[in-house]
Amino acid sequence: MFKSSTRDIPEAQAVPRHVAIIMDGNGRWAKRRMLPRVAGHRKGVQAVRGVVRACLENGIEFLTLFAFSSENWRRPADEVSILMELFLRTLEQEVTKLHENGIRFRVIGDTSRFDLRIRELIAAGEAQTAANTRLTLAIAANYGGRWDIAQAARRYFELNPEAVHDEAGLRPEALEPFLTMAFAPEPDLFIRTGGEQRISNFLLWQLAYSELYFTDLLWPDFDQAAFDAAIAWYCKRERRFGRTSEQVEASRA
């Protein structure tokens, strides 16, 4: 079990151990170039490769990418269809490369709505890379933070029906093992590209004490230099976890 930032004080790290990213701006990137939106999504896959390389070079252990939210089904049907096809092709083409580079692959979210072929590729990719330890790449697909908390509560009470009558109430630590990101520490750094400044139902529980970094760069333009800038910004942050600056300084002595 990893430490909870609201219960424990995580150890200070020179670089973030876990980075979570909302990859926003693919469609706008394409529109500005008079291209179909799918061109932006394809270019966005290239940006993913670059960020994965940057994580490996920086010794970052976990990278979580928000690929498709539970609200993205509201997009035009033709765009959703294209995104599903791109997801399928990316799974077919990229998982073996991840495995060759020692990267563990995980998908978080409600995958039941995906076509059978996508579900099969996800399961095969997770099994193939399960023993890899160089980097864990988690893809949030049909994921929503509220759904995550609700499904954790449902699974907890299914296994512990007597807990409904616990006078002490539901303790946060009781749900933590049932959250979809229980296999990883909480994100140290959250990045959102595209100029928006919100977390859009992404990792609501896990982002409680993450450092939030927003950039106007559209995701296809988020390159190595942009990632390095985000890491440099993070390294200047004072992570207090509810303490005062004086307490943080004293803990370093």
N, C-alpha and C positions, 0 to 999 in steps of 0.2 A: 504494500500500500504506500503510495506517495503522500508526502506531507500536504496538508490543507493550509492554504494561506490565511484562512480565518481562524484556524486553531493553532497552527504552528508558525514558526518563522523560518522560511526556507533559507538555506545557505546562500550567501552571496556568490555570484558567479561572474567571472571576467567577461564572458559572453553568454547570451541567453541559452539556456538548455533546451527550451522549447519555443518555437516561433509559430504563430498562427496567422494566416493571411486570408483576407477577403480580396479576391482577384477581380476588381471592378474596372470596367471601362472597355471591354473587348468590342462591344457594339459601337460605342462612340468612336473608338479608334478607327474602325472600318468606315463609319459614316463620314468622318472627316476626310477620308481618302476616296470617297465616292465608290466604296466597295460594298459588297453584300456583308451582312453581319457575320456570316459564317467565316469570312476571311479573318475577322478579328478574333474569333474563337480559335481558329487554327494557329494564328500568330501567338495567341495566349499560351498554347501548349508549348511553344518554343521558349517562352518566358519561364514556364514551369521548369523546364530542363535547366535553365541558367540558375534559377534559385536553388534547385537541388544541388547543383555543383557548388554553389556558394556555401551552402550549409555544410557540405562535406569538407570544404576547405577551412571553414571556421570552427569545425569540431562541434557543431550543433547536433544534438542527439535526436530531436523530434521536430518535424515540420508538418503542420496541419493546414490543408488548403480547402477553402469553401468553394466547391465546384458547382453545386446545384442545391438550392435551398428548397424546403418544402413549399415555399411560396412561389418558386419559379415556374411551377405548373401553370400559373396564371398567364404566362407569356403566350404570344400567338402560337397556335398549334404547329405551324410549319417550323418555327424556330425551336420549339421543344423537340420536334422530331429530328432536326439537324443536330441538336445538342446530344441527344441519345445516340445517334449514329457516330458522332465524334467520340463520345465516351467509349463506345464499343471498340472503335478502331484504335483508340489510344490504349485501351486495355490489351488488345491483341498485339500491339507493336512495342509497348514500353515496359511491360512487366518483366520480361526476360532481361532487358537491359538493367532494370533495377536490381534484379537478382545477381547479375554479373558484377555489379558494383557494391554488393553487400548490403543492400537496402531492403528493409522490411516494409511490406506494403499492407496497409489496412484500409478498410472503408467503414465509415461511421454514418449511420442514418438508417432510415426505413427502406431497405432494398426491395421489399416485397412488391413494390409497384413497378419495378423494372422488368423488362422482358427476360425470359428464361436464359437466353444466351448471355446477357450481361451478368446475371446472377451467377451463372456457371463460371464465367471468366473471373469474377471477383473472388469466388471461393477458391478457384485454382491458383490465382495469384497470391492470395493470403497463405495458402498451404505451401506453395513453392518457396516463399520468402520468409517463412515463419521463424527460421533459426538465424536470420541475419541480424547483425547488431551494430553495423556502422552508422545507420540512420534509420529512423522509423518515419515513413511517409504515410500520413493518414489523409484520406480524401473524404471530405464531408459531402455526401450525395443524398439527395432527398432528406436533408437534415434540417432540424429546427431545434433551437435551444429549449423551448417550452416542451416540445415533444420529448426531448431527451430526459428532462426532469420527470415528466409524467410517466414515461415508460419505466424509469428507474423506480418510481414509487409503486407502480403496478407490480413489477417483478419482486420488489421487497415484500409487499403485503401478501403476494401469492405464496411466498416461502415462509412468511412470519404472520399468519392471520391473527394470532393472539396479540400482536403489537397494536392493533386497533384500539385495544382497551388499556394501553400503557398510559398511566396518569402523567408520566413525565413528557409525553408527547413524542413526536417524531424528531429524532436528533439528526442533524445534517450528516454526521459521519455514518449513519445507518444506510443512507442512500448512495454514498460515494462508490462502493464496489459495483453498483448496478448502472452507473453512468457509462455512456459509450466510450468515454476517454479514460476509463479506470486503468488502462494499461500504460498511461503516460502521466508525467507531472503536469501541473497546471501551466499554461503558457506564461512565459516571462514577458514576451513581447508580442503584441498584436499589431499587425500592419493592415491598413486598408488603402488601396490605390483608388484613383478615379475622382478624388476631390470630395467625396461624401464623408461625413463625420458622424457615423453611427455604426452600431455593431450588428444590426439587422438580424436579430434572433440567432446569432452565432455563438455557441459555447457560453450561454448566459451564466451558467454555474461556474465554469472554469475560468472565466475572465475576471473574477472578483477583484484580484489585485495585479492584473497584468498591466504593463505599460502600454498605452495606446498611441500609436504612431499613424498619422494620416498624411498622405501625399497627393498632390494634384496629378501626378503622373498616371496615365492610363496603363492598365496592366501589361499590354504588349510592349510598352516602353520601359517597364521596370527591369532594368538590367543589373549587372554586377555592381556598378558604381552606385546605383540607387539602393541596392540592398546593403552595401557597405555603409552608406550614409545613415540608414535606419539603425544599423548595429552601433555605429558611432554615437548616435543620439541616445540609444539605450544605455550605453556605457557611462553617459554623463548623468543619468538619472539616479536620485537617491531613493532607494526602495525602503520605505519605513515600516510598512505593514502595521500601521496603527501607532507606531512609536514616535517619539520626538526625534529631531535631528541629533540632540545631545545623546540620547540613548543609542542611536545608531553609531555615533562616533565612539562611545564608550565600549560598544561591543567589538569594535575593530582593534581596540588596544590590547 
